[in-house]
Amino acid sequence: MKLPLLPLGFLLGYLAAPVSAQDLGQELLNQVRQCVMDTITNPAITTPDPTEIGMSCYMNKVVLGADGLPRADVQVRVTAFIKASGVKLPQRTGQGQVKLTGLSQLEGVFILPVVLGGQPQQLLLDTGASNTVLQSAVAEGLGLQGIQLPTSLLQQGVVGNECAQLGVTAAVYALPPMTLGQAQVTGLMGLGISRTFFTGAAVGALGLDFLSAYDLLLDPKRRQLQLQSPTPRPKTAIPLLGKHGLLAARVKINGQGPILLGLDTGASVMVVSQRLAQRLGLTSGKSEPIQGWCGSQAAQSTQLNRLQMGNFTAEKLMAYILPNALFDLIGVEGLVGQNFLNRFRQHWRFNGLNELGMVQSGSLVLSQP
């Protein structure tokens, strides 16, 4: 089973926050600078790495609280810090269009042939990823220089709890131009993951940073995908809300709702939080070890008798129950996977990129195949 890549929007979503006060940003900038100076001049550190020290100070002073977890107001703090520091991220631009047929598919997830830095790669179609993801080895093979993220931060939003023991690392990369057919997007920031856990021949996931430059039309039955110039949202479209770079919709499950779930074409099946499973009175099936980025953890299977999104419904959907913390980080109660989405033709529209390139909202039109 292709598992949801829960950390992506969460990790890179730190760069996608609302505008904050200038004085807060300056205060945080001063704290980080002082932390860097104190660390560099510490006689116990014989070979200081400025990049590693800078990232550590940024995480400890801006993002994380005393308990090692993200602060409640982390979005406000991060945006204030970025504005005060004058950091300028690449501006994403897309051009061209593409229509592909006969897409490869494995376990319900589609695999797309892209070209990155002049080299062909296979990436999963993944609306559950806020940013494009690559195996670290691929990024390094392209000669990309990354900024390492703390393993402790990665651990907060992934399946498995052995990041440190397994030596899993993550880094942010400025990506070269990426093309899918005649569609090309520049100015992307991607995430590199050292642990290989992609489906089939895929070496990564094509996320919303690329896809949101276009309208996305997907016909799962015909295995057909089209990226075209953005069009106005029709009144009948299902509204989608931005949640840390992930898009979410309000649904009903077994007649109860509304329930906010993320939409993830990179997850083969539905996933719900333990809290939602208890609220809905779902019957738990057998416990199975689910492999994730940081090892495995037990997950119980269940069945959703009926899921309704807009005017469209599906019955008897298999789902996995995962810990609440995985979803609390991004503010949803689970994920809509391909065992629902693949039953319909889909027209995705993406609106309102924030100042740092994260999708703020969108819409989805479903139709019968």
Disulfide bonds with the S-S distance in Angstrom:
Cys35-Cys57 2.10
Cys163-Cys294 1.59
